[in-house]
Amino acid sequence: MRSPAPSSRRRAFVALLALAVAATALLSGCSGNKTSKLLVPTGIRPSPEVATGGLKGLVFFDSTSYPGLGSAPLPPAIVTVFDGVDVVAETTTTASDRSFTFTQLPPGDYGLVARSHAFSPRVFGPFRVVDKVREAGDLSLVANTRDSLASITYLVGTMPGFGTDEIGNFTNYCDALNVGRWTYPNVLFPQNTVPAGTFRLKFVTDASSTPGHLIGWGGDGATTLTVPVRGATARFGTDAATDLVVTFPAAGNYDFVFDERRLTIDITPTPAGIVRASSAQLAGTPPTSRRIR
């Protein structure tokens, strides 16, 4: 038998050499954690990208039971989206914006839960999500005046004459002129003059507060606000970390408002010429002890 021609031998050698180089590159890429430019067909196609959608809408509050809640500042509302069993995402609306938006939701059916402090929580849906952000409509919350709001509220703090416990401050009760909007002083409980200085305070609702340990609605415990204070976010807590810290620039009379519907606190100087006296004082008799509502 005749030996292959030199050109045939060279071609066979080159092919074997190329195969050996390729095999070496593949093995070294696997064992040495090095990348390889060699593409190895697997027969498996990559999964196509799944289009996602979302939900958006607005939260509305019962302004019949709570007058004035048709406009800002609005109560904070927590909106939760769930897929029937598990919570998928959650967001909180702001005092100036009642809107919410959820994006990147895989196709499927979802429900929404909306809740806010002075309102009954409500479930909405189901909503079918495909590949776009769709409207969920208006989520309307109904006032819950019986279970959500305090039945009594009083102001405690480190200001002289206010004290830090309920028993010592029976004359510092607030009055709900509008449901859920607590004011001090009022026609039943007269003013205490506040001296200039920085003090810690809270609005206590339906629970006692012990000396040096304010329990109730306050602030973040760290930020010092200066009067006038308008729309400060109220936070509930049992320690100094949730006290409202306020600087009163001058001694005088001040109006305090805790809006339990919006969860905000206002402190402003009493307008000149206004005397917040109790009805009993106006009648010339000592004020009687009575609880509000």
TORDOFI-284605 format. One record per residue (C-alpha): residue number from 1; residue in one letter; x, y, z. Coordinates in nm, 3 decimals, m for minus. Example, Ala and Ser with C-alpha at 12.3 -4.5 7.8 and 13.67 -1.06 7.14 Angstrom:
<sites>
i_aa_east_north_up
1_a_1.230_m0.450_0.780 .
2_s_1.367_m0.106_0.714 .
</sites>
This chain:
<sites>
i_aa_east_north_up
1_m_0.000_0.000_0.000 .
2_r_0.128_0.340_m0.090 .
3_s_0.187_0.595_0.189 .
4_p_m0.032_0.907_0.191 .
5_a_0.104_1.197_m0.007 .
6_p_0.301_1.461_0.196 .
7_s_0.026_1.719_0.148 .
8_s_m0.234_1.478_0.289 .
9_r_m0.016_1.402_0.588 .
10_r_0.030_1.773_0.655 .
11_r_m0.344_1.837_0.642 .
12_a_m0.410_1.548_0.880 .
13_f_m0.143_1.675_1.119 .
14_v_m0.281_2.030_1.116 .
15_a_m0.633_1.900_1.189 .
16_l_m0.510_1.686_1.479 .
17_l_m0.308_1.977_1.614 .
18_a_m0.609_2.211_1.601 .
19_l_m0.822_1.950_1.779 .
20_a_m0.558_1.909_2.050 .
21_v_m0.533_2.286_2.101 .
22_a_m0.907_2.316_2.131 .
23_a_m0.928_2.028_2.379 .
24_t_m0.644_2.177_2.588 .
25_a_m0.815_2.517_2.595 .
26_l_m1.143_2.361_2.706 .
27_l_m0.981_2.156_2.982 .
28_s_m0.772_2.444_3.110 .
29_g_m1.079_2.671_3.111 .
30_c_m1.270_2.424_3.330 .
31_s_m0.995_2.323_3.570 .
32_g_m0.827_2.658_3.595 .
33_n_m1.141_2.873_3.619 .
34_k_m1.036_3.054_3.305 .
35_t_m1.272_3.179_3.038 .
36_s_m1.274_3.014_2.702 .
37_k_m1.387_3.149_2.369 .
38_l_m1.487_2.802_2.260 .
39_l_m1.865_2.773_2.214 .
40_v_m1.998_2.428_2.299 .
41_p_m2.351_2.357_2.172 .
42_t_m2.580_2.224_2.450 .
43_g_m2.910_2.202_2.268 .
44_i_m3.075_2.416_2.540 .
45_r_m3.222_2.748_2.441 .
46_p_m3.210_3.039_2.691 .
47_s_m3.544_3.116_2.860 .
48_p_m3.721_3.414_2.705 .
49_e_m3.766_3.722_2.925 .
50_v_m4.102_3.731_3.102 .
51_a_m4.283_4.063_3.064 .
52_t_m4.388_4.222_3.393 .
53_g_m4.668_4.462_3.482 .
54_g_m4.785_4.657_3.784 .
55_l_m5.062_4.835_3.973 .
56_k_m5.124_5.202_4.048 .
57_g_m5.398_5.406_4.206 .
58_l_m5.504_5.661_4.467 .
59_v_m5.606_5.638_4.833 .
60_f_m5.906_5.843_4.946 .
61_f_m6.007_5.913_5.306 .
62_d_m6.349_5.950_5.466 .
63_s_m6.391_6.327_5.479 .
64_t_m6.752_6.304_5.596 .
65_s_m6.664_6.155_5.934 .
66_y_m6.334_6.344_5.940 .
67_p_m6.394_6.695_5.798 .
68_g_m6.100_6.845_5.613 .
69_l_m5.938_6.523_5.494 .
70_g_m6.029_6.588_5.134 .
71_s_m5.711_6.790_5.088 .
72_a_m5.351_6.793_5.207 .
73_p_m5.203_6.730_5.450 .
74_l_m5.329_6.376_5.411 .
75_p_m5.297_6.087_5.654 .
76_p_m5.020_5.836_5.578 .
77_a_m5.161_5.514_5.432 .
78_i_m4.982_5.182_5.392 .
79_v_m5.069_4.996_5.072 .
80_t_m4.970_4.629_5.045 .
81_v_m4.984_4.410_4.735 .
82_f_m5.015_4.033_4.778 .
83_d_m5.046_3.738_4.542 .
84_g_m5.313_3.554_4.735 .
85_v_m5.084_3.415_5.004 .
86_d_m4.760_3.611_5.030 .
87_v_m4.691_3.982_5.060 .
88_v_m4.512_4.095_4.745 .
89_a_m4.445_4.464_4.814 .
90_e_m4.554_4.754_5.033 .
91_t_m4.544_5.132_5.012 .
92_t_m4.660_5.431_5.217 .
93_t_m4.838_5.734_5.074 .
94_t_m4.729_6.081_5.184 .
95_a_m4.903_6.384_5.329 .
96_s_m4.896_6.558_4.992 .
97_d_m4.946_6.264_4.755 .
98_r_m5.220_6.001_4.786 .
99_s_m5.088_5.794_4.492 .
100_f_m4.914_5.456_4.492 .
101_t_m4.744_5.249_4.222 .
102_f_m4.613_4.891_4.214 .
103_t_m4.398_4.777_3.920 .
104_q_m4.221_4.460_3.803 .
105_l_m4.505_4.230_3.907 .
106_p_m4.500_3.896_3.720 .
107_p_m4.822_3.813_3.535 .
108_g_m5.094_3.690_3.769 .
109_d_m5.376_3.792_4.003 .
110_y_m5.304_4.029_4.292 .
111_g_m5.489_4.187_4.582 .
112_l_m5.433_4.515_4.764 .
113_v_m5.474_4.604_5.131 .
114_a_m5.493_4.972_5.236 .
115_r_m5.476_5.081_5.600 .
116_s_m5.425_5.397_5.802 .
117_h_m5.433_5.467_6.176 .
118_a_m5.780_5.620_6.214 .
119_f_m5.946_5.406_5.946 .
120_s_m6.063_5.048_5.901 .
121_p_m5.831_4.840_5.679 .
122_r_m5.982_4.729_5.349 .
123_v_m5.900_4.463_5.090 .
124_f_m5.934_4.538_4.718 .
125_g_m5.915_4.316_4.412 .
126_p_m5.831_4.078_4.265 .
127_f_m5.653_4.259_3.984 .
128_r_m5.520_4.071_3.679 .
129_v_m5.169_4.190_3.588 .
130_v_m5.024_4.102_3.246 .
131_d_m4.747_4.309_3.093 .
132_k_m4.834_4.671_3.178 .
133_v_m4.893_4.888_3.485 .
134_r_m5.271_4.894_3.517 .
135_e_m5.508_5.112_3.715 .
136_a_m5.636_4.972_4.042 .
137_g_m5.874_5.264_4.080 .
138_d_m5.949_5.458_4.396 .
139_l_m5.899_5.285_4.731 .
140_s_m6.146_5.447_4.972 .
141_l_m6.090_5.409_5.346 .
142_v_m6.378_5.442_5.593 .
143_a_m6.329_5.618_5.927 .
144_n_m6.309_5.397_6.235 .
145_t_m6.386_5.634_6.520 .
146_r_m6.472_5.365_6.773 .
147_d_m6.174_5.130_6.756 .
148_s_m5.894_5.347_6.618 .
149_l_m5.916_5.682_6.794 .
150_a_m5.833_5.755_7.156 .
151_s_m6.118_5.816_7.400 .
152_i_m5.908_6.057_7.607 .
153_t_m5.590_6.248_7.534 .
154_y_m5.378_6.467_7.758 .
155_l_m5.055_6.659_7.718 .
156_v_m4.754_6.571_7.933 .
157_g_m4.397_6.696_7.923 .
158_t_m4.099_6.838_8.103 .
159_m_m4.239_7.193_8.085 .
160_p_m4.300_7.337_8.434 .
161_g_m4.662_7.287_8.536 .
162_f_m4.725_6.998_8.294 .
163_g_m4.552_6.704_8.462 .
164_t_m4.495_6.358_8.318 .
165_d_m4.779_6.151_8.456 .
166_e_m5.157_6.139_8.419 .
167_i_m5.251_6.192_8.784 .
168_g_m5.052_6.512_8.816 .
169_n_m5.194_6.662_8.498 .
170_f_m5.566_6.614_8.512 .
171_t_m5.609_6.974_8.400 .
172_n_m5.403_6.917_8.082 .
173_y_m5.661_6.706_7.902 .
174_c_m5.718_6.782_7.537 .
175_d_m6.052_6.842_7.372 .
176_a_m6.160_6.681_7.044 .
177_l_m6.339_6.979_6.892 .
178_n_m6.340_6.783_6.567 .
179_v_m6.334_6.404_6.594 .
180_g_m5.972_6.290_6.617 .
181_r_m5.828_6.642_6.639 .
182_w_m5.713_6.700_6.998 .
183_t_m5.646_7.055_7.118 .
184_y_m5.494_7.207_7.429 .
185_p_m5.580_7.445_7.585 .
186_n_m5.955_7.440_7.531 .
187_v_m6.280_7.560_7.685 .
188_l_m6.260_7.297_7.958 .
189_f_m5.891_7.305_8.048 .
190_p_m5.706_7.637_8.063 .
191_q_m5.355_7.731_7.960 .
192_n_m5.032_7.681_8.147 .
193_t_m4.772_7.938_8.050 .
194_v_m4.465_7.774_7.896 .
195_p_m4.126_7.928_7.982 .
196_a_m3.854_7.976_7.724 .
197_g_m3.640_7.667_7.680 .
198_t_m3.619_7.322_7.522 .
199_f_m3.854_7.052_7.653 .
200_r_m3.966_6.696_7.579 .
201_l_m4.336_6.617_7.548 .
202_k_m4.596_6.367_7.433 .
203_f_m4.970_6.340_7.375 .
204_v_m5.081_6.046_7.589 .
205_t_m5.385_5.847_7.473 .
206_d_m5.578_5.598_7.685 .
207_a_m5.273_5.497_7.890 .
208_s_m5.074_5.627_8.183 .
209_s_m4.734_5.788_8.159 .
210_t_m4.493_5.753_8.449 .
211_p_m4.251_6.021_8.573 .
212_g_m3.949_6.050_8.346 .
213_h_m4.097_5.797_8.104 .
214_l_m4.334_5.958_7.855 .
215_i_m4.568_5.716_7.676 .
216_g_m4.774_5.830_7.380 .
217_w_m4.748_6.023_7.052 .
218_g_m4.433_6.230_7.012 .
219_g_m4.151_6.269_6.759 .
220_d_m3.820_6.103_6.676 .
221_g_m3.653_6.191_7.007 .
222_a_m3.347_6.338_6.836 .
223_t_m3.455_6.626_6.614 .
224_t_m3.519_6.951_6.802 .
225_l_m3.804_7.151_6.653 .
226_t_m3.854_7.523_6.714 .
227_v_m4.196_7.682_6.761 .
228_p_m4.392_7.741_6.542 .
229_v_m4.421_7.368_6.465 .
230_r_m4.662_7.272_6.188 .
231_g_m4.734_6.925_6.056 .
232_a_m4.464_6.744_6.254 .
233_t_m4.491_6.367_6.207 .
234_a_m4.629_6.200_6.521 .
235_r_m4.472_5.872_6.630 .
236_f_m4.598_5.645_6.907 .
237_g_m4.356_5.508_7.163 .
238_t_m4.277_5.433_7.525 .
239_d_m3.932_5.581_7.564 .
240_a_m3.725_5.894_7.502 .
241_a_m3.655_5.784_7.144 .
242_t_m4.009_5.891_7.054 .
243_d_m4.037_6.211_7.257 .
244_l_m4.114_6.532_7.072 .
245_v_m3.829_6.772_7.148 .
246_v_m3.933_7.135_7.112 .
247_t_m3.765_7.470_7.172 .
248_f_m3.995_7.751_7.287 .
249_p_m3.810_8.075_7.197 .
250_a_m3.996_8.290_7.451 .
251_a_m4.213_8.246_7.757 .
252_g_m4.582_8.267_7.675 .
253_n_m4.902_8.085_7.591 .
254_y_m4.904_7.823_7.318 .
255_d_m5.166_7.620_7.132 .
256_f_m5.102_7.244_7.098 .
257_v_m5.282_7.028_6.840 .
258_f_m5.249_6.652_6.792 .
259_d_m5.432_6.540_6.477 .
260_e_m5.482_6.169_6.533 .
261_r_m5.634_6.129_6.187 .
262_r_m5.330_6.268_6.007 .
263_l_m5.078_6.174_6.279 .
264_t_m4.936_6.526_6.292 .
265_i_m4.857_6.774_6.571 .
266_d_m4.880_7.154_6.562 .
267_i_m4.750_7.394_6.828 .
268_t_m4.802_7.765_6.770 .
269_p_m4.810_8.079_6.986 .
270_t_m5.157_8.170_7.104 .
271_p_m5.269_8.473_6.900 .
272_a_m5.245_8.803_7.086 .
273_g_m5.561_8.893_7.274 .
274_i_m5.691_8.534_7.284 .
275_v_m5.746_8.382_7.629 .
276_r_m5.802_8.006_7.638 .
277_a_m5.998_7.995_7.963 .
278_s_m6.218_7.711_8.075 .
279_s_m6.595_7.749_8.071 .
280_a_m6.596_7.709_8.451 .
281_q_m6.346_7.990_8.490 .
282_l_m6.548_8.211_8.263 .
283_a_m6.846_8.146_8.492 .
284_g_m6.637_8.235_8.798 .
285_t_m6.634_7.883_8.948 .
286_p_m6.340_7.640_8.988 .
287_p_m6.298_7.397_8.697 .
288_t_m6.441_7.052_8.760 .
289_s_m6.264_6.729_8.681 .
290_r_m6.420_6.570_8.377 .
291_r_m6.292_6.352_8.101 .
292_i_m6.341_6.434_7.739 .
293_r_m6.573_6.217_7.524 .
</sites>
